[in-house]
Protein backbone atom coordinates (compact mmCIF):
# COMPACT_ATOMS: atom_id res chain seq x y z
CA UNK A 1 0.00 0.00 0.00
CA UNK A 2 1.28 3.51 -0.81
CA UNK A 3 0.65 6.87 0.80
CA UNK A 4 -2.55 8.33 -0.62
CA UNK A 5 -4.02 11.80 -0.70
CA UNK A 6 -6.50 10.75 2.00
CA UNK A 7 -3.64 10.07 4.42
CA UNK A 8 -2.18 13.54 3.84
CA UNK A 9 -5.62 15.10 4.21
CA UNK A 10 -6.09 13.35 7.58
CA UNK A 11 -2.64 14.43 8.77
CA UNK A 12 -3.29 18.06 7.75
CA UNK A 13 -6.68 18.07 9.51
CA UNK A 14 -5.13 16.78 12.77
CA UNK A 15 -2.33 19.35 12.61
CA UNK A 16 -4.79 22.15 11.86
CA UNK A 17 -7.50 21.18 14.38
CA UNK A 18 -5.13 20.12 17.18
CA UNK A 19 -6.90 16.87 18.03
CA UNK A 20 -8.31 13.75 16.39
CA UNK A 21 -11.83 14.57 17.57
CA UNK A 22 -11.79 18.07 16.07
CA UNK A 23 -10.15 16.76 12.87
CA UNK A 24 -12.92 14.17 12.49
CA UNK A 25 -15.44 16.98 12.63
CA UNK A 26 -13.57 18.91 9.90
CA UNK A 27 -13.56 15.88 7.62
CA UNK A 28 -17.09 14.74 8.49
CA UNK A 29 -15.93 11.31 9.55
CA UNK A 30 -15.75 9.32 12.80
CA UNK A 31 -12.91 9.52 15.29
CA UNK A 32 -12.06 5.77 15.03
CA UNK A 33 -11.88 5.95 11.23
CA UNK A 34 -9.59 8.97 11.35
CA UNK A 35 -7.38 7.34 14.01
CA UNK A 36 -6.95 4.26 11.77
CA UNK A 37 -6.01 6.46 8.78
CA UNK A 38 -3.47 8.36 10.86
CA UNK A 39 -1.96 5.14 12.20
CA UNK A 40 -1.75 3.76 8.65
CA UNK A 41 0.17 6.88 7.54
CA UNK A 42 2.68 6.47 10.38
CA UNK A 43 3.08 2.79 9.50
CA UNK A 44 3.76 3.60 5.85
CA UNK A 45 6.26 6.31 6.80
CA UNK A 46 8.03 4.08 9.30
CA UNK A 47 8.10 6.67 12.05
CA UNK A 48 5.71 8.35 14.49
CA UNK A 49 4.24 11.75 13.70
CA UNK A 50 2.72 12.39 17.11
CA UNK A 51 3.56 11.71 20.68
CA UNK A 52 0.61 10.54 22.80
CA UNK A 53 0.59 12.37 26.11
CA UNK A 54 -2.40 12.05 28.45
CA UNK A 55 -4.85 11.39 25.61
CA UNK A 56 -3.54 14.31 23.59
CA UNK A 57 -1.43 14.31 20.42
CA UNK A 58 1.75 16.36 20.28
CA UNK A 59 3.40 16.78 16.83
CA UNK A 60 6.98 15.63 16.52
CA UNK A 61 9.67 17.69 14.78
CA UNK A 62 9.21 15.44 11.73
CA UNK A 63 5.48 16.12 11.75
CA UNK A 64 6.07 19.88 11.82
CA UNK A 65 8.51 19.67 8.91
CA UNK A 66 6.08 17.52 6.94
CA UNK A 67 3.22 19.90 7.73
CA UNK A 68 5.21 22.84 6.32
CA UNK A 69 5.62 20.96 3.04
CA UNK A 70 1.96 19.93 2.99
CA UNK A 71 0.87 23.54 3.47
CA UNK A 72 3.01 24.67 0.51
CA UNK A 73 1.39 21.99 -1.64
CA UNK A 74 -2.13 22.94 -0.56
CA UNK A 75 -1.39 26.60 -1.24
CA UNK A 76 -0.26 25.63 -4.73
CA UNK A 77 -3.45 23.64 -5.20
CA UNK A 78 -5.48 26.67 -4.09
CA UNK A 79 -3.76 28.76 -6.75
CA UNK A 80 -4.55 26.11 -9.36
CA UNK A 81 -8.22 26.13 -8.33
CA UNK A 82 -8.31 29.94 -8.38
CA UNK A 83 -6.77 30.00 -11.84
CA UNK A 84 -9.20 27.33 -13.10
CA UNK A 85 -12.15 29.37 -11.86
CA UNK A 86 -10.76 32.58 -13.35
CA UNK A 87 -10.45 30.93 -16.75
CA UNK A 88 -14.20 30.37 -16.65
CA UNK A 89 -14.77 34.12 -16.39
CA UNK A 90 -14.35 35.62 -19.86
CA UNK A 91 -13.45 39.04 -18.54
CA UNK A 92 -10.74 37.72 -16.21
CA UNK A 93 -8.34 36.82 -19.00
CA UNK A 94 -5.34 38.33 -20.77
CA UNK A 95 -5.22 39.37 -24.40
CA UNK A 96 -1.89 39.43 -26.22
CA UNK A 97 -1.90 41.86 -29.14
CA UNK A 98 0.64 42.40 -31.92
CA UNK A 99 0.24 45.62 -33.86
CA UNK A 100 1.92 47.99 -36.25
CA UNK A 101 3.36 50.84 -34.16
CA UNK A 102 1.12 53.35 -35.96
CA UNK A 103 -1.99 51.37 -35.02
CA UNK A 104 -0.79 50.90 -31.42
CA UNK A 105 -0.69 54.68 -31.20
CA UNK A 106 -3.63 55.76 -33.32
CA UNK A 107 -6.22 52.96 -33.20
CA UNK A 108 -5.88 50.68 -30.17
CA UNK A 109 -6.12 53.17 -27.26
CA UNK A 110 -9.72 54.29 -27.89
CA UNK A 111 -10.93 50.80 -28.76
CA UNK A 112 -9.34 49.38 -25.60
CA UNK A 113 -10.81 52.18 -23.49
CA UNK A 114 -14.25 51.14 -24.73
CA UNK A 115 -13.59 47.44 -24.09
CA UNK A 116 -12.08 47.91 -20.63
CA UNK A 117 -14.95 50.13 -19.55
CA UNK A 118 -17.20 47.07 -19.73
CA UNK A 119 -14.58 44.50 -18.67
CA UNK A 120 -12.34 46.14 -16.06
CA UNK A 121 -10.64 42.87 -15.05
CA UNK A 122 -9.31 42.23 -18.54
CA UNK A 123 -5.53 42.40 -18.90
CA UNK A 124 -3.96 43.37 -22.22
CA UNK A 125 -0.41 43.04 -23.50
CA UNK A 126 0.49 45.13 -26.60
CA UNK A 127 3.64 44.51 -28.65
CA UNK A 128 4.31 47.03 -31.47
CA UNK A 129 6.17 45.52 -34.42
CA UNK A 130 6.89 46.21 -38.08
CA UNK A 131 6.85 43.74 -40.99
CA UNK A 132 8.25 41.22 -41.67
CA UNK A 133 8.48 40.20 -38.00
CA UNK A 134 4.82 41.09 -37.48
CA UNK A 135 3.72 38.55 -40.10
CA UNK A 136 6.22 35.93 -38.93
CA UNK A 137 5.15 36.14 -35.28
CA UNK A 138 1.48 35.88 -36.18
CA UNK A 139 2.18 32.80 -38.32
CA UNK A 140 3.96 31.30 -35.31
CA UNK A 141 0.69 31.68 -33.31
CA UNK A 142 2.33 33.86 -30.64
CA UNK A 143 -0.53 36.35 -30.22
CA UNK A 144 -4.31 36.36 -29.89
CA UNK A 145 -4.76 39.17 -32.41
CA UNK A 146 -2.65 41.15 -34.83
CA UNK A 147 -3.34 44.50 -36.51
CA UNK A 148 -1.83 45.42 -39.85
CA UNK A 149 -2.28 47.57 -42.94
CA UNK A 150 -3.03 46.03 -46.34
CA UNK A 151 -2.36 42.53 -45.01
CA UNK A 152 -1.58 39.73 -47.46
CA UNK A 153 -2.44 36.03 -46.90
CA UNK A 154 -0.28 34.40 -44.24
CA UNK A 155 0.21 30.72 -43.33
CA UNK A 156 -1.77 29.79 -40.23
CA UNK A 157 -3.53 33.17 -40.10
CA UNK A 158 -6.98 34.36 -41.11
CA UNK A 159 -6.86 37.90 -42.48
CA UNK A 160 -10.08 39.81 -41.78
CA UNK A 161 -10.58 43.36 -43.12
CA UNK A 162 -11.62 45.75 -40.36
CA UNK A 163 -12.37 48.93 -42.29
CA UNK A 164 -11.24 51.24 -45.07
CA UNK A 165 -10.85 55.01 -44.84
CA UNK A 166 -9.38 57.71 -47.06
CA UNK A 167 -6.03 59.32 -46.39
CA UNK A 168 -6.18 63.00 -45.45
CA UNK A 169 -4.04 66.11 -45.82
CA UNK A 170 -2.38 67.63 -42.76
CA UNK A 171 -1.30 71.28 -42.71
CA UNK A 172 0.30 73.73 -40.29
CA UNK A 173 -2.43 75.83 -38.68
CA UNK A 174 -1.20 79.05 -40.35
CA UNK A 175 -0.93 77.58 -43.86
CA UNK A 176 -2.90 79.33 -46.60
CA UNK A 177 -4.47 76.03 -47.74
CA UNK A 178 -6.31 75.75 -44.41
CA UNK A 179 -8.94 78.07 -45.85
CA UNK A 180 -10.15 75.33 -48.20
CA UNK A 181 -12.59 72.64 -47.12
CA UNK A 182 -11.13 69.99 -49.45
CA UNK A 183 -7.78 69.84 -51.22
CA UNK A 184 -7.04 68.61 -54.70
CA UNK A 185 -3.71 67.20 -55.79
CA UNK A 186 -3.08 70.40 -57.74
CA UNK A 187 -3.22 72.39 -54.47
CA UNK A 188 0.07 70.76 -53.44
CA UNK A 189 2.01 72.00 -56.49
CA UNK A 190 5.23 73.68 -55.38
CA UNK A 191 4.55 73.00 -51.69
CA UNK A 192 7.18 71.76 -49.23
CA UNK A 193 6.07 68.17 -48.75
CA UNK A 194 6.83 65.72 -45.93
CA UNK A 195 6.63 62.05 -46.93
CA UNK A 196 6.72 58.61 -45.45
CA UNK A 197 9.83 56.54 -46.22
CA UNK A 198 10.48 55.64 -49.85
CA UNK A 199 9.65 51.95 -49.36
CA UNK A 200 6.33 52.59 -47.60
CA UNK A 201 3.43 51.26 -49.74
CA UNK A 202 1.31 54.35 -49.05
CA UNK A 203 4.20 56.63 -50.01
CA UNK A 204 4.50 54.73 -53.28
CA UNK A 205 0.77 55.05 -53.98
CA UNK A 206 0.66 58.76 -53.09
CA UNK A 207 3.70 59.53 -55.26
CA UNK A 208 2.06 57.68 -58.15
CA UNK A 209 -1.10 59.79 -57.81
CA UNK A 210 0.84 63.05 -57.91
CA UNK A 211 2.96 61.82 -60.83
CA UNK A 212 -0.17 60.85 -62.81
CA UNK A 213 -1.67 64.29 -62.13
CA UNK A 214 1.55 66.00 -63.23
CA UNK A 215 1.92 67.76 -59.84
CA UNK A 216 5.43 68.46 -58.60
CA UNK A 217 6.09 69.00 -54.91
CA UNK A 218 9.22 70.05 -53.07
CA UNK A 219 10.19 66.84 -51.29
CA UNK A 220 11.78 68.21 -48.15
CA UNK A 221 11.66 65.49 -45.48
CA UNK A 222 10.79 61.82 -45.11
CA UNK A 223 10.33 59.43 -42.19
CA UNK A 224 8.98 55.95 -41.45
CA UNK A 225 6.50 57.25 -38.87
CA UNK A 226 3.17 58.91 -39.71
CA UNK A 227 3.16 60.41 -36.20
CA UNK A 228 6.56 61.96 -36.94
CA UNK A 229 5.17 63.33 -40.23
CA UNK A 230 2.40 65.08 -38.28
CA UNK A 231 4.88 66.52 -35.79
CA UNK A 232 7.03 67.90 -38.63
CA UNK A 233 3.96 69.43 -40.28
CA UNK A 234 2.87 71.01 -37.00
CA UNK A 235 6.33 72.55 -36.73
CA UNK A 236 5.66 74.34 -40.02
CA UNK A 237 8.16 72.34 -42.10
CA UNK A 238 5.71 71.42 -44.83
CA UNK A 239 2.42 69.72 -45.69
CA UNK A 240 1.66 66.01 -45.99
CA UNK A 241 -0.84 63.25 -46.70
CA UNK A 242 -1.23 60.66 -43.93
CA UNK A 243 -3.66 58.05 -42.71
CA UNK A 244 -6.76 59.44 -40.95
CA UNK A 245 -6.18 57.49 -37.72
CA UNK A 246 -2.79 59.07 -37.07
CA UNK A 247 -4.09 62.47 -38.15
CA UNK A 248 -6.86 62.18 -35.55
CA UNK A 249 -4.54 60.89 -32.82
CA UNK A 250 -2.14 63.79 -33.43
CA UNK A 251 -4.90 66.43 -33.56
CA UNK A 252 -3.76 69.62 -31.85
CA UNK A 253 -4.39 73.34 -32.43
CA UNK A 254 -1.26 73.59 -34.55
CA UNK A 255 -2.26 70.79 -36.93
CA UNK A 256 -5.17 71.03 -39.40
CA UNK A 257 -6.76 68.08 -41.22
CA UNK A 258 -8.48 68.36 -44.58
CA UNK A 259 -10.07 65.69 -46.81
CA UNK A 260 -8.84 65.21 -50.35
CA UNK A 261 -10.90 65.43 -53.54
CA UNK A 262 -9.38 62.09 -54.59
CA UNK A 263 -9.63 58.81 -52.71
CA UNK A 264 -6.43 57.21 -51.43
CA UNK A 265 -7.77 54.19 -49.50
CA UNK A 266 -6.22 53.33 -46.15
CA UNK A 267 -7.01 49.76 -45.07
CA UNK A 268 -6.76 48.11 -41.66
CA UNK A 269 -6.92 44.33 -41.21
CA UNK A 270 -7.12 41.95 -38.26
CA UNK A 271 -4.81 38.93 -38.19
CA UNK A 272 -6.35 35.96 -36.36
CA UNK A 273 -4.24 32.86 -35.56
CA UNK A 274 -5.87 29.65 -36.76
CA UNK A 275 -4.06 27.25 -34.42
CA UNK A 276 -4.13 29.16 -31.12
CA UNK A 277 -6.95 28.71 -28.58
CA UNK A 278 -9.53 31.44 -29.19
CA UNK A 279 -9.90 34.18 -26.59
CA UNK A 280 -13.56 35.19 -26.02
CA UNK A 281 -12.61 38.88 -25.72
CA UNK A 282 -11.16 39.06 -29.24
CA UNK A 283 -14.57 39.42 -30.91
CA UNK A 284 -15.54 42.23 -28.54
CA UNK A 285 -12.28 44.05 -29.27
CA UNK A 286 -12.81 43.63 -33.01
CA UNK A 287 -16.25 45.21 -32.69
CA UNK A 288 -14.76 48.14 -30.77
CA UNK A 289 -12.06 48.54 -33.41
CA UNK A 290 -14.64 48.60 -36.21
CA UNK A 291 -16.54 51.36 -34.43
CA UNK A 292 -13.44 53.54 -34.72
CA UNK A 293 -14.26 53.98 -38.42
CA UNK A 294 -17.41 55.91 -37.53
CA UNK A 295 -15.58 58.06 -35.00
CA UNK A 296 -12.95 59.05 -37.55
CA UNK A 297 -15.46 59.96 -40.26
CA UNK A 298 -17.82 61.87 -37.93
Beta strands, then each sheet from edge to edge (+ up, - down):
strand 1: 50-53
strand 2: 56-59
strand 3: 94-99
strand 4: 123-128
strand 5: 145-149
strand 6: 157-166
strand 7: 168-172
strand 8: 182-183
strand 9: 192-196
strand 10: 218-223
strand 11: 240-242
strand 12: 255-260
strand 13: 265-273
sheet 1: 1+ 2-
sheet 2: 4+ 3+ 5+ 13- 6+
sheet 3: 8+ 12+ 7- 11+
sheet 4: 9+ 10+
end
